[in-house]
Amino acid sequence: MVANLFLLIAAGSMIAAGVYLMLDRAMTKMMMGILLLGNGANLLILMSGGSAGSPPIMNRDSEVYDDRIADPLAQAMILTAIVISMAMTAFILTLAYRQYRYRTADLIEDDTEDAAIAARPSTASAAPDHDASDDPETGRLTSEGDSFGPKSFEAPVKGEEDD
């Protein structure tokens, strides 16, 4: 099998440009990066399919390729990837349009909640899944966990109609 150097260079440059664009914060650049990455991957799949040949139909030979047939698996994978990338493009365009309607800004900002979680200390008591709960009276951590919590909810709440 002889690989086409031009197609390999084109696929590599498309994947590199796609990764570079996906690292940007603008939604349109991210979308273009995903599209370029998908098209570069399709070119790599095309190159992995081998050399050209007759159509992959039984008892159908052509004069040009004689008895060599083309690999149908690579062609089927590329067709499937094209359909998936079109659906993903429609979804990303919908997200971009929705973001434009609400904010008119194309840049994606950092989430303040994610920044607060990342800035939290790494001690076990600061972890959200730590079993030690705050004592409702003192506000300090207890070693009993949540054993005191449900007792305060067992008594029914009296409303104005109960009086």
C-alpha positions as CSV (number, residue, x, y, z in Angstrom):
1,M,0.0,0.0,0.0
2,V,1.4,3.4,-1.0
3,A,0.1,6.3,1.0
4,N,-0.6,9.7,-0.6
5,L,1.7,12.1,1.1
6,F,-0.4,15.1,0.3
7,L,-3.5,13.6,1.9
8,L,-1.5,12.7,5.0
9,I,-0.2,16.2,5.3
10,A,-3.6,17.7,4.8
11,A,-5.1,15.4,7.4
12,G,-2.4,16.3,9.9
13,S,-2.7,20.0,9.3
14,M,-6.5,19.8,9.6
15,I,-6.3,18.0,12.9
16,A,-3.7,20.4,14.3
17,A,-5.7,23.4,13.3
18,G,-8.8,21.8,14.8
19,V,-7.2,21.2,18.1
20,Y,-5.8,24.8,18.1
21,L,-9.2,26.2,17.4
22,M,-10.9,24.1,20.0
23,L,-8.7,25.5,22.7
24,D,-10.0,29.0,22.1
25,R,-12.8,30.5,24.2
26,A,-15.0,31.7,21.3
27,M,-17.9,29.5,20.5
28,T,-17.6,29.9,16.7
29,K,-13.9,29.0,16.8
30,M,-14.7,25.9,18.9
31,M,-17.3,24.9,16.3
32,M,-14.8,25.3,13.5
33,G,-12.2,23.3,15.4
34,I,-14.6,20.4,15.9
35,L,-15.5,20.4,12.2
36,L,-11.8,20.5,11.1
37,L,-10.9,17.8,13.6
38,G,-13.7,15.6,12.2
39,N,-12.8,16.2,8.6
40,G,-9.1,15.4,9.3
41,A,-10.1,12.2,11.0
42,N,-12.2,11.3,7.9
43,L,-9.2,11.8,5.7
44,L,-7.1,9.5,8.0
45,I,-9.8,6.8,7.7
46,L,-9.8,7.2,4.0
47,M,-6.1,6.7,3.9
48,S,-6.3,3.7,6.1
49,G,-8.7,2.1,3.6
50,G,-5.9,1.3,1.2
51,S,-5.6,1.9,-2.5
52,A,-8.5,2.5,-4.8
53,G,-10.2,-0.5,-6.4
54,S,-13.4,-1.8,-8.0
55,P,-16.7,-1.3,-6.2
56,P,-17.2,-3.7,-3.4
57,I,-19.9,-5.7,-5.2
58,M,-19.5,-9.4,-5.9
59,N,-18.7,-10.5,-9.4
60,R,-18.2,-6.9,-10.5
61,D,-14.7,-6.2,-11.9
62,S,-13.6,-3.1,-13.7
63,E,-11.1,-2.8,-16.5
64,V,-9.0,-0.3,-14.6
65,Y,-8.6,-2.1,-11.3
66,D,-9.0,-5.8,-12.5
67,D,-9.8,-8.0,-9.5
68,R,-8.7,-5.5,-6.7
69,I,-11.7,-4.3,-4.8
70,A,-11.9,-1.2,-2.5
71,D,-12.3,-1.6,1.2
72,P,-16.0,-1.0,2.1
73,L,-15.4,-0.7,5.8
74,A,-13.5,2.6,5.5
75,Q,-16.1,4.0,3.2
76,A,-18.9,3.0,5.6
77,M,-17.1,4.5,8.6
78,I,-16.6,7.8,6.7
79,L,-20.2,8.0,5.7
80,T,-21.2,7.4,9.4
81,A,-18.8,10.0,10.6
82,I,-20.2,12.5,8.1
83,V,-23.7,12.0,9.4
84,I,-22.6,12.3,13.0
85,S,-20.6,15.5,12.4
86,M,-23.6,17.1,10.6
87,A,-25.8,16.3,13.6
88,M,-23.1,17.7,16.0
89,T,-22.7,20.8,13.8
90,A,-26.5,21.4,14.0
91,F,-26.4,21.0,17.8
92,I,-23.4,23.4,18.2
93,L,-25.0,25.9,15.9
94,T,-28.1,25.7,18.1
95,L,-26.0,26.3,21.2
96,A,-24.3,29.2,19.6
97,Y,-27.6,30.8,18.5
98,R,-29.0,30.4,22.0
99,Q,-26.0,31.9,23.5
100,Y,-26.1,34.8,21.1
101,R,-29.8,35.4,21.9
102,Y,-29.2,35.6,25.6
103,R,-25.9,37.3,25.9
104,T,-24.8,38.5,22.4
105,A,-21.2,37.5,23.5
106,D,-19.3,34.8,21.8
107,L,-16.8,34.2,24.5
108,I,-17.3,31.5,27.1
109,E,-16.4,32.7,30.6
110,D,-15.2,30.8,33.6
111,D,-17.9,29.4,35.9
112,T,-17.7,31.0,39.3
113,E,-18.9,27.9,41.0
114,D,-16.1,25.8,39.4
115,A,-13.6,28.4,40.5
116,A,-14.9,28.3,44.1
117,I,-14.8,24.5,44.2
118,A,-11.2,24.5,42.8
119,A,-10.1,27.1,45.4
120,R,-11.6,25.0,48.3
121,P,-8.9,23.5,50.6
122,S,-8.0,19.9,50.1
123,T,-8.6,18.8,53.7
124,A,-11.0,16.0,54.3
125,S,-13.4,18.3,56.3
126,A,-13.8,20.6,53.4
127,A,-14.8,17.9,51.0
128,P,-18.5,17.8,50.1
129,D,-18.8,14.1,50.8
130,H,-17.4,14.2,54.3
131,D,-19.7,12.6,56.8
132,A,-19.0,15.0,59.7
133,S,-21.9,17.5,59.8
134,D,-22.2,20.8,61.4
135,D,-23.9,20.8,64.8
136,P,-27.0,23.0,64.4
137,E,-26.4,24.7,67.7
138,T,-22.7,25.4,67.8
139,G,-21.9,25.3,64.0
140,R,-18.9,23.0,64.6
141,L,-18.1,19.7,62.9
142,T,-19.2,16.7,64.8
143,S,-18.0,13.1,64.6
144,E,-21.5,11.8,64.8
145,G,-22.3,12.6,61.2
146,D,-25.9,13.2,60.4
147,S,-27.3,11.3,63.3
148,F,-28.8,14.4,64.9
149,G,-30.4,15.8,61.8
150,P,-33.6,13.8,61.2
151,K,-34.8,14.2,64.8
152,S,-35.5,17.9,64.1
153,F,-37.8,17.0,61.2
154,E,-39.9,14.3,63.0
155,A,-42.2,16.7,64.8
156,P,-45.0,18.1,62.5
157,V,-44.9,21.8,61.8
158,K,-47.9,23.6,63.3
159,G,-49.7,25.9,61.0
160,E,-52.2,28.7,61.6
161,E,-55.1,26.3,61.1
162,D,-53.7,23.9,63.8
163,D,-54.1,26.5,66.5
